[in-house]
Amino acid sequence: MGNISDSDGAEFPGVPAAGVDPPSSSASYVVPVAPLRRLSRREYNNTVRDLLGDSTAPADAFTQDPVGLNGYELPGAIGTLETEAYLTAAENLATAAKSRLSSLMPCSPKVATEEEPCAAQFVRKFGPRVYRRPLRDEEASDLLAVYKDVRLNAKRPFQDSVGAVLQAMLASASFIYHREIGPDPAVVQGDVVRLTNYEVASRLSYFITGTTPDDALLQAAAAGKLTDVSGIDQEARRLAVKSAVVAESVTDFVRQWLILDIRHVEKSKDVYPDFAGIQPDLLGELLRSMGKLVQSGAPIEALFTDRSVYVTKASAKIYGVSPPPSDQVSEVVANPGERAGVFTQLAFLSVHASAIGSHPVKRGSVLLQNVLCGTLPPPPPNVPEPEAPKPGQTTRERFAAHGKNACANCHKVMDPLGFAFEVYDGIGRYRTVEEGKPVDASGSIWLPSGDQVMFQNGVELLSKLAKTTDVATCLARQLGRYGAGTANGFDDAAGQELLQLVGSGRKLADLFVSVVKTRAFRYRQLDVGEVL
């Protein structure tokens, strides 16, 4: 497999080659290690919403989920501050749940003698939903002991005592962490371990729906139906019928894949006075766009070519389209020469820019590393920032000079990708002139497959990339990294397996759901020192 390189296809002297990860030499690829990880903030909020009917989003107060080596959010160990936050959330959730306890309880005691048996039923019925697996006998005994201590020793009312049990469940590592071992014995096959039925149920549910397994999925796990691909596929398709839920999960993937941290973007009020008015709506507009692609059965290519955008009155002005008749987010079809897929939406273009203008290096870096699975060596120390803009100097001219420094070899690889988007300013407004000069967005790149792509602008680049196996394979790998939640990636052979599972149609929704059938999703490596 060739490298993404300069125009003659040669590797760059003096620095490690900027290229793609090498493919696996065997179809039986290395199954990733599965680290012990916490529920993400999104998963936590969705889980307590579906378990308790609580929509207060308590995890928004938690620290930001850290990004792992796979490029996706991978929350792991917690410190003192995080521990306090989880304990506070558990207490607040349990207190709030007491007012609707009857909807959570499997019974309603009428006399005092019925209270403890009812509490025991609650532990046995609701506990497995919280822990996402059957409770062990000692766990059930410990939780019932909490009830007895509060009810009998502290002499608190029945509701408070059951609330204390719920608080203990929510503060447990069995709720906070993904590791739903369950009663099944571990199945070791060589140097890998097949995930248990309950581990698969949880991983499948959080990947497709972003929340805890429903009762039907837990029943499938209890019946041992998630040990083979057919059973997993059946449950995945059942969950994927809820296309709006899948669209939310696809949007979360796209947000992390393209590093769209929109909320923390800052723009100069002098240069971009309109940005503050559109910033709060950009993520919602992206959600609507992903929802349309998922629900319409769009192919993978639509991420790079779809001309539909969702706008408010404020963002319509930036897009240069007619504003919607109301304040609601509305779908419009953009000029085919100006917009093509998620990469020309305001969310992507605003995030990957500077406070005062566009930024071809930021945009090119994302395309190279996240869309083509290219690699870049770490930059050498003390690389100077680009010079400040000068009157009459275009962004491309300014960054062309910057590309002659110690990082020049890498800039030759990623800058052409970024220059393709110079027809968009720092908040995504289309332009053909900058500093009184025509914008030059033309260029050429060499793909990992060895093919050369020449283009006049970003729309043409995206339309050509959409048809390549390079992009399809990289997207499959990125989805696998996100779905499997592994620290050490999802290699090229695993990506090829995923594409084969999807088939020739290559619908975006099918690609997403098919991740659960890959070997990398269903197995894990034995960890160092682990004995089963």
C-alpha positions as CSV (number, residue, x, y, z in Angstrom):
1,M,0.0,0.0,0.0
2,G,1.4,3.3,-1.0
3,N,1.8,6.4,1.1
4,I,0.1,9.7,0.9
5,S,3.0,11.7,-0.2
6,D,4.3,14.5,-2.4
7,S,3.5,14.8,-6.1
8,D,6.1,12.2,-7.3
9,G,4.9,9.7,-4.7
10,A,8.2,9.5,-2.9
11,E,8.5,9.3,0.8
12,F,9.9,12.3,2.6
13,P,13.5,12.3,3.6
14,G,14.5,13.2,7.1
15,V,11.2,12.4,8.8
16,P,9.1,9.3,9.3
17,A,6.9,8.8,6.3
18,A,3.4,10.3,6.5
19,G,1.2,7.5,5.4
20,V,-1.3,4.9,6.5
21,D,-1.1,2.2,9.1
22,P,0.2,-1.0,7.5
23,P,-2.4,-3.6,6.8
24,S,-2.6,-6.8,8.7
25,S,-0.7,-9.6,7.0
26,S,-3.3,-12.1,7.9
27,A,-7.1,-12.2,7.5
28,S,-7.1,-13.5,11.1
29,Y,-6.3,-10.1,12.5
30,V,-5.2,-9.2,16.0
31,V,-8.2,-8.7,18.3
32,P,-7.8,-5.6,20.4
33,V,-7.4,-5.4,24.1
34,A,-10.6,-4.2,25.8
35,P,-9.7,-1.7,28.6
36,L,-11.9,-1.3,31.6
37,R,-13.9,1.9,30.8
38,R,-16.6,3.9,32.4
39,L,-19.9,5.0,31.0
40,S,-19.3,8.1,28.9
41,R,-21.2,11.2,29.9
42,R,-23.7,10.7,27.1
43,E,-24.1,7.0,28.1
44,Y,-24.6,7.9,31.8
45,N,-27.2,10.6,31.0
46,N,-29.1,8.3,28.6
47,T,-29.0,5.4,31.1
48,V,-30.4,7.2,34.1
49,R,-33.1,8.7,31.8
50,D,-34.2,5.2,30.7
51,L,-33.8,3.5,34.0
52,L,-35.3,6.2,36.2
53,G,-37.1,8.6,33.9
54,D,-34.6,11.3,35.0
55,S,-33.8,13.8,32.2
56,T,-31.6,16.2,34.3
57,A,-28.4,15.0,32.6
58,P,-26.3,14.8,35.7
59,A,-23.2,13.7,33.9
60,D,-23.0,17.1,32.3
61,A,-21.4,18.1,35.6
62,F,-18.7,15.4,35.3
63,T,-15.3,16.2,33.9
64,Q,-14.8,16.0,30.1
65,D,-14.4,12.4,28.8
66,P,-10.8,11.9,27.9
67,V,-9.8,10.9,24.4
68,G,-8.0,7.5,24.2
69,L,-5.3,6.3,21.9
70,N,-7.9,5.2,19.4
71,G,-8.9,8.8,18.9
72,Y,-12.3,8.5,20.6
73,E,-13.6,9.2,24.1
74,L,-12.4,6.5,26.4
75,P,-13.1,7.3,30.1
76,G,-11.2,5.0,32.4
77,A,-9.9,5.4,35.9
78,I,-11.3,8.1,38.1
79,G,-9.8,10.4,40.7
80,T,-11.0,12.0,43.9
81,L,-13.0,14.7,42.2
82,E,-14.7,12.3,39.8
83,T,-15.5,9.9,42.7
84,E,-17.2,12.8,44.6
85,A,-19.2,13.7,41.4
86,Y,-20.4,10.2,41.0
87,L,-21.5,9.9,44.6
88,T,-23.3,13.2,44.5
89,A,-25.1,12.2,41.3
90,A,-26.1,8.9,42.8
91,E,-27.5,10.6,45.9
92,N,-29.4,13.2,43.9
93,L,-30.8,10.7,41.5
94,A,-32.0,8.4,44.3
95,T,-33.6,11.3,46.1
96,A,-35.4,12.4,43.0
97,A,-36.5,8.9,42.2
98,K,-38.3,8.5,45.6
99,S,-41.2,10.6,44.3
100,R,-41.8,8.1,41.5
101,L,-40.7,4.9,43.3
102,S,-44.0,3.1,42.6
103,S,-43.1,3.1,38.8
104,L,-39.8,1.3,39.7
105,M,-41.0,-1.1,42.3
106,P,-42.3,-4.6,41.4
107,C,-44.6,-4.5,44.5
108,S,-46.4,-2.2,46.8
109,P,-46.4,-3.2,50.5
110,K,-49.6,-2.6,52.4
111,V,-48.4,-3.6,55.8
112,A,-45.0,-3.5,57.6
113,T,-44.5,-7.2,57.2
114,E,-44.6,-6.9,53.4
115,E,-41.9,-4.2,53.3
116,E,-38.7,-6.3,53.5
117,P,-39.9,-9.0,51.1
118,C,-40.8,-6.1,48.7
119,A,-37.4,-4.5,49.1
120,A,-35.8,-7.9,48.3
121,Q,-37.9,-8.2,45.2
122,F,-36.8,-4.7,44.1
123,V,-33.1,-5.7,44.5
124,R,-33.6,-8.9,42.5
125,K,-35.7,-7.3,39.8
126,F,-34.2,-3.8,39.4
127,G,-30.6,-4.6,40.3
128,P,-30.0,-6.6,37.0
129,R,-31.2,-3.6,35.0
130,V,-28.8,-1.3,36.8
131,Y,-25.8,-3.7,36.6
132,R,-26.8,-4.9,33.1
133,R,-26.4,-8.6,34.3
134,P,-27.8,-10.9,37.0
135,L,-26.8,-10.1,40.5
136,R,-24.6,-12.5,42.4
137,D,-26.1,-13.7,45.7
138,E,-23.6,-11.8,47.8
139,E,-24.4,-8.6,45.9
140,A,-28.1,-9.0,46.5
141,S,-27.4,-9.7,50.2
142,D,-25.3,-6.6,50.5
143,L,-27.9,-4.4,48.9
144,L,-30.6,-5.8,51.1
145,A,-28.4,-5.2,54.1
146,V,-28.3,-1.5,53.1
147,Y,-32.1,-1.5,53.2
148,K,-32.2,-3.1,56.6
149,D,-29.7,-0.8,58.1
150,V,-31.6,2.3,57.0
151,R,-35.1,1.0,57.7
152,L,-34.4,-0.8,61.0
153,N,-31.4,0.9,62.5
154,A,-31.8,4.4,61.3
155,K,-35.6,4.0,61.4
156,R,-36.1,5.8,58.2
157,P,-39.4,5.4,56.1
158,F,-39.7,2.6,53.6
159,Q,-39.2,5.0,50.6
160,D,-36.0,6.4,52.1
161,S,-34.7,2.9,52.7
162,V,-35.3,1.7,49.2
163,G,-33.9,5.0,48.0
164,A,-30.7,4.2,49.9
165,V,-30.5,0.8,48.0
166,L,-30.9,2.6,44.7
167,Q,-28.2,5.1,45.7
168,A,-25.9,2.2,46.5
169,M,-26.6,0.6,43.1
170,L,-25.9,3.8,41.2
171,A,-22.6,4.4,43.2
172,S,-21.4,0.9,42.4
173,A,-18.6,0.2,40.0
174,S,-20.9,-2.4,38.4
175,F,-23.1,0.4,37.2
176,I,-20.4,3.0,36.4
177,Y,-18.0,0.7,34.5
178,H,-18.5,-1.5,31.4
179,R,-17.7,-5.0,32.4
180,E,-20.9,-7.0,32.5
181,I,-19.4,-10.4,33.1
182,G,-22.5,-12.2,34.2
183,P,-22.9,-15.9,35.1
184,D,-21.4,-17.3,31.9
185,P,-17.9,-18.9,32.2
186,A,-15.3,-17.1,30.1
187,V,-14.7,-18.8,26.7
188,V,-11.0,-18.6,25.9
189,Q,-10.0,-19.4,22.3
190,G,-6.3,-19.4,21.9
191,D,-5.1,-16.0,23.1
192,V,-8.5,-14.3,22.9
193,V,-11.6,-14.3,25.0
194,R,-15.1,-14.3,23.6
195,L,-17.2,-11.7,25.3
196,T,-20.0,-13.1,27.5
197,N,-23.7,-12.7,26.5
198,Y,-24.1,-9.8,28.9
199,E,-21.0,-8.1,27.8
200,V,-22.1,-8.3,24.2
201,A,-25.6,-7.1,25.1
202,S,-24.2,-4.1,26.8
203,R,-21.7,-3.2,24.2
204,L,-24.2,-3.7,21.4
205,S,-26.9,-1.6,23.1
206,Y,-24.6,1.3,24.0
207,F,-23.1,1.3,20.5
208,I,-26.4,1.3,18.6
209,T,-28.7,3.2,20.9
210,G,-26.3,5.0,23.3
211,T,-28.1,3.6,26.4
212,T,-28.5,0.6,28.6
213,P,-29.9,-2.7,27.3
214,D,-33.6,-3.0,27.2
215,D,-35.5,-6.0,28.7
216,A,-35.6,-7.9,25.4
217,L,-31.9,-7.7,25.0
218,L,-31.2,-8.8,28.5
219,Q,-33.6,-11.7,27.9
220,A,-31.6,-12.7,24.8
221,A,-28.4,-12.6,26.8
222,A,-30.0,-14.8,29.5
223,A,-31.1,-17.3,26.8
224,G,-27.5,-17.4,25.5
225,K,-28.5,-16.0,22.1
226,L,-25.6,-13.6,21.8
227,T,-22.8,-16.1,21.4
228,D,-23.0,-16.2,17.6
229,V,-23.2,-13.7,14.8
230,S,-26.8,-14.5,13.8
231,G,-28.2,-13.8,17.3
232,I,-26.2,-10.6,17.6
233,D,-27.3,-9.5,14.1
234,Q,-31.0,-10.2,15.0
235,E,-30.9,-8.0,18.1
236,A,-28.9,-5.3,16.4
237,R,-31.5,-5.0,13.6
238,R,-34.3,-4.9,16.2
239,L,-32.7,-2.0,17.9
240,A,-31.8,-0.3,14.7
241,V,-35.5,0.0,13.8
242,K,-35.5,3.0,16.0
243,S,-33.8,5.1,13.4
244,A,-33.9,8.4,15.4
245,V,-31.9,6.7,18.1
246,V,-29.4,5.3,15.6
247,A,-29.1,8.7,14.1
248,E,-28.1,10.1,17.5
249,S,-25.4,7.5,17.8
250,V,-24.1,8.1,14.3
251,T,-24.0,11.8,15.1
252,D,-22.0,11.1,18.3
253,F,-19.6,9.1,16.2
254,V,-19.3,11.9,13.6
255,R,-18.8,14.4,16.4
256,Q,-15.8,12.4,17.7
257,W,-14.5,11.2,14.3
258,L,-14.2,14.8,13.0
259,I,-13.4,16.4,16.4
260,L,-16.4,18.7,16.4
261,D,-16.2,20.3,19.8
262,I,-18.4,23.1,18.7
263,R,-19.4,24.4,22.2
264,H,-15.8,25.5,23.0
265,V,-15.0,27.2,19.7
266,E,-14.1,30.9,20.0
267,K,-14.2,33.5,17.2
268,S,-13.2,37.1,17.0
269,K,-16.3,39.2,17.5
270,D,-14.8,41.8,15.3
271,V,-14.1,39.4,12.4
272,Y,-17.1,37.2,12.8
273,P,-19.9,39.1,14.6
274,D,-22.5,36.6,13.3
275,F,-20.9,33.5,14.9
276,A,-22.4,33.9,18.4
277,G,-25.8,33.7,16.8
278,I,-25.3,30.4,15.0
279,Q,-23.0,28.6,17.4
280,P,-25.7,27.1,19.7
281,D,-27.5,25.5,16.8
282,L,-24.6,24.0,14.9
283,L,-24.6,20.6,16.7
284,G,-28.4,20.4,16.3
285,E,-28.2,21.1,12.6
286,L,-25.6,18.3,12.3
287,L,-27.9,15.9,14.2
288,R,-30.7,16.6,11.8
289,S,-28.4,16.1,8.8
290,M,-27.2,12.7,10.2
291,G,-30.8,11.7,11.0
292,K,-31.8,12.3,7.4
293,L,-28.9,10.2,6.0
294,V,-29.6,7.3,8.4
295,Q,-33.4,7.3,8.0
296,S,-33.3,7.7,4.2
297,G,-30.9,4.7,3.9
298,A,-28.2,6.8,2.3
299,P,-24.9,5.2,1.2
300,I,-21.6,6.0,2.8
301,E,-20.8,8.4,0.0
302,A,-23.5,10.7,1.1
303,L,-21.3,11.9,4.0
304,F,-19.1,13.4,1.3
305,T,-21.7,14.4,-1.3
306,D,-25.1,15.2,0.2
307,R,-26.2,18.8,-0.6
308,S,-28.9,19.1,2.0
309,V,-28.2,21.3,5.0
310,Y,-30.4,22.2,8.0
311,V,-30.5,25.8,8.8
312,T,-32.0,28.4,11.1
313,K,-32.7,32.0,10.0
314,A,-29.2,32.9,11.3
315,S,-27.3,30.0,9.7
316,A,-29.1,30.3,6.4
317,K,-27.5,33.7,6.0
318,I,-24.0,32.2,6.4
319,Y,-24.9,29.4,4.0
320,G,-26.2,31.9,1.5
321,V,-29.6,30.2,1.1
322,S,-33.1,31.4,1.6
323,P,-34.1,31.6,5.3
324,P,-36.8,29.3,6.6
325,P,-40.2,30.8,7.2
326,S,-40.1,30.2,10.9
327,D,-37.5,30.0,13.7
328,Q,-37.5,26.2,13.4
329,V,-34.5,24.3,11.9
330,S,-35.4,23.5,8.3
331,E,-33.9,21.5,5.5
332,V,-32.7,23.3,2.3
333,V,-30.8,22.1,-0.7
334,A,-27.6,24.1,-1.1
335,N,-25.9,25.2,-4.3
336,P,-24.2,22.0,-5.7
337,G,-21.0,23.9,-6.4
338,E,-20.7,25.1,-2.8
339,R,-21.8,22.3,-0.4
340,A,-21.1,18.6,-0.3
341,G,-21.7,16.5,2.8
342,V,-20.6,17.0,6.4
343,F,-17.3,18.5,5.5
344,T,-18.8,21.6,4.0
345,Q,-21.2,22.2,6.9
346,L,-20.7,25.1,9.2
347,A,-19.9,22.8,12.2
348,F,-16.9,21.3,10.5
349,L,-15.6,24.4,8.9
350,S,-16.0,26.6,12.0
351,V,-14.3,24.2,14.4
352,H,-11.3,23.6,12.1
353,A,-10.4,27.2,11.6
354,S,-8.8,30.0,13.7
355,A,-10.5,32.8,15.6
356,I,-9.8,35.2,12.7
357,G,-9.9,33.1,9.6
358,S,-9.7,29.7,7.9
359,H,-6.9,27.3,8.8
360,P,-5.9,24.9,6.0
361,V,-3.5,22.9,8.3
362,K,-6.3,22.1,10.8
363,R,-8.7,21.1,8.0
364,G,-6.1,19.1,6.1
365,S,-4.9,17.3,9.2
366,V,-8.4,16.0,10.0
367,L,-8.9,14.9,6.4
368,L,-5.5,13.1,6.3
369,Q,-5.6,11.4,9.6
370,N,-9.3,10.7,10.2
371,V,-10.7,10.4,6.7
372,L,-7.8,8.7,5.0
373,C,-6.2,7.0,8.1
374,G,-2.9,8.7,7.3
375,T,-0.3,9.2,10.0
376,L,1.9,12.1,10.8
377,P,5.1,12.1,13.0
378,P,5.1,14.5,16.0
379,P,6.1,18.0,15.0
380,P,9.6,19.0,15.9
381,P,10.0,21.4,18.8
382,N,9.7,25.2,18.5
383,V,7.8,25.2,15.2
384,P,6.8,28.8,14.7
385,E,3.2,29.8,14.3
386,P,2.1,31.1,10.9
387,E,2.9,34.8,10.4
388,A,0.1,37.3,11.2
389,P,-2.1,38.2,8.2
390,K,-0.8,40.9,6.0
391,P,-2.9,43.2,3.9
392,G,-3.3,41.8,0.4
393,Q,-2.0,38.3,1.4
394,T,-4.4,35.4,1.1
395,T,-4.5,32.6,3.6
396,R,-3.0,30.2,1.1
397,E,-0.1,32.5,0.5
398,R,0.5,32.9,4.2
399,F,0.4,29.1,4.9
400,A,2.5,28.3,1.8
401,A,5.3,30.3,3.5
402,H,4.7,28.5,6.8
403,G,5.0,25.2,5.0
404,K,8.7,25.8,4.3
405,N,9.7,25.4,8.0
406,A,11.0,22.3,9.7
407,C,7.6,20.6,9.2
408,A,7.6,21.2,5.4
409,N,7.5,17.5,4.5
410,C,4.3,16.9,6.5
411,H,2.7,20.1,5.2
412,K,3.2,18.9,1.6
413,V,1.0,16.0,2.6
414,M,-1.8,17.6,4.5
415,D,-1.9,21.2,3.2
416,P,-3.3,20.4,-0.2
417,L,-6.3,18.8,1.5
418,G,-6.8,21.9,3.6
419,F,-6.3,24.3,0.7
420,A,-9.3,22.6,-1.0
421,F,-11.5,24.3,1.6
422,E,-10.1,27.8,1.2
423,V,-13.4,28.7,-0.5
424,Y,-14.8,28.8,3.0
425,D,-13.9,31.4,5.6
426,G,-13.4,30.8,9.3
427,I,-17.1,30.1,10.0
428,G,-17.9,28.3,6.8
429,R,-19.2,31.2,4.6
430,Y,-18.5,30.5,0.9
431,R,-16.2,32.9,-0.8
432,T,-14.5,33.2,-4.2
433,V,-12.3,36.2,-3.4
434,E,-10.0,36.9,-0.5
435,E,-8.0,40.1,0.0
436,G,-9.0,41.2,-3.5
437,K,-7.6,38.0,-5.1
438,P,-9.4,34.9,-6.5
439,V,-9.4,32.1,-4.0
440,D,-7.2,29.2,-5.3
441,A,-8.6,25.9,-3.9
442,S,-7.0,23.6,-6.5
443,G,-4.5,20.9,-5.8
444,S,-3.7,17.2,-6.0
445,I,-3.0,14.4,-3.5
446,W,-1.8,10.8,-3.7
447,L,-4.0,8.3,-1.9
448,P,-2.8,5.3,0.1
449,S,-3.8,3.0,-2.8
450,G,-1.4,4.9,-5.0
451,D,-4.0,6.8,-7.0
452,Q,-3.6,10.5,-7.6
453,V,-6.6,12.8,-7.1
454,M,-6.7,16.2,-8.8
455,F,-9.3,18.8,-7.9
456,Q,-10.3,22.4,-8.3
457,N,-12.0,22.8,-4.9
458,G,-13.3,21.0,-1.9
459,V,-16.6,19.9,-3.5
460,E,-14.7,18.2,-6.3
461,L,-12.2,16.7,-3.9
462,L,-15.0,15.2,-1.8
463,S,-16.9,13.8,-4.7
464,K,-13.8,12.0,-5.8
465,L,-12.8,10.8,-2.4
466,A,-16.4,9.4,-1.9
467,K,-15.8,6.8,-4.6
468,T,-12.5,5.5,-3.3
469,T,-11.9,2.3,-1.4
470,D,-9.3,4.3,0.7
471,V,-12.1,6.4,2.3
472,A,-14.5,3.4,2.7
473,T,-11.9,1.3,4.4
474,C,-10.8,4.2,6.7
475,L,-14.4,4.9,7.6
476,A,-14.9,1.3,8.5
477,R,-11.8,1.3,10.7
478,Q,-12.9,4.5,12.4
479,L,-16.3,3.1,13.2
480,G,-14.7,0.0,14.5
481,R,-12.5,2.0,16.8
482,Y,-15.4,3.9,18.1
483,G,-17.7,0.9,18.5
484,A,-15.3,-1.5,20.1
485,G,-14.1,1.2,22.5
486,T,-10.5,-0.2,22.4
487,A,-7.3,1.7,23.2
488,N,-5.2,0.2,20.5
489,G,-7.3,0.7,17.4
490,F,-9.0,-1.4,14.8
491,D,-6.6,-2.5,12.1
492,D,-6.9,-2.6,8.3
493,A,-8.0,-6.2,8.1
494,A,-10.8,-5.6,10.6
495,G,-11.9,-2.7,8.5
496,Q,-12.0,-5.0,5.4
497,E,-14.0,-7.5,7.3
498,L,-16.6,-4.8,8.2
499,L,-16.9,-3.7,4.6
500,Q,-17.5,-7.3,3.5
501,L,-20.2,-7.7,6.1
502,V,-22.0,-4.6,4.8
503,G,-22.1,-5.8,1.2
504,S,-22.2,-3.9,-2.1
505,G,-25.0,-1.4,-1.0
506,R,-22.8,0.1,1.7
507,K,-25.6,2.0,3.3
508,L,-24.3,4.2,6.2
509,A,-26.8,2.7,8.7
510,D,-25.9,-0.8,7.6
511,L,-22.2,-0.1,8.0
512,F,-22.8,1.3,11.5
513,V,-24.9,-1.6,12.6
514,S,-22.6,-4.2,11.1
515,V,-19.8,-3.2,13.4
516,V,-21.3,-5.5,16.1
517,K,-20.8,-8.5,13.9
518,T,-17.0,-8.1,13.6
519,R,-14.6,-10.3,15.4
520,A,-13.0,-7.3,17.0
521,F,-16.3,-6.3,18.5
522,R,-17.1,-9.7,19.9
523,Y,-13.7,-10.8,21.3
524,R,-10.9,-9.3,23.3
525,Q,-7.3,-10.2,24.1
526,L,-6.3,-11.5,27.4
527,D,-4.8,-8.7,29.3
528,V,-1.3,-8.8,30.7
529,G,-1.2,-11.1,33.7
530,E,-4.9,-12.1,33.3
531,V,-5.7,-15.7,34.2
532,L,-9.1,-17.2,33.5
